[in-house]
């Protein structure tokens, strides 16, 4: 897994989030990079653009960055945890740390 972000996703590094804007509405996946880990904190997709697979695209963007930078993914966000469990093949080549300590966030 190496290459470009999924279609329409921007990595807003300055604000620690991946962003998708559709129909003038913004969705985001907020993260924190700590050492060699990319901690996925919160996915927010407003109802008016829900049901389009945007949340999944945001998680795929996080996986892409983790692969490119050799980072472990820590899915703290409930949506990201569920999505990764439902799409295990998407995380091939990336280490997912399921045992997160909330004090480390």
C-alpha positions, 0 to 999 in steps of 0.5 A: 500500500503506497501512493495517493490519498483516496479520491477527494480526501485531503490530509490537513496536517496542520489541523491533524485531520483528513477532510472530505468536502461534498456539496459544500459540507465537510466530513473529517477524521481527526487524528494524532500522530504520536511517535510511530503511531497514528491514533484515529480519534474521531470520524464525523460525517454530517447526516446530509452527506452520509451514506456515501462511503465517506467515512470509509474513504477517510479511514482508507486515507489514514491507512495510506498515510500509515503505510507511507510513513511506516506508522502503526494505526491505533483506532480509538474512534468507534467508527474507525474500529468498526470499519477496520474490523469489517474491512480487514483486507484494507489494512493489509501491510499496516499494523493495527494496534487494537489495545489502546490505553486511553491515557496515551491519547 
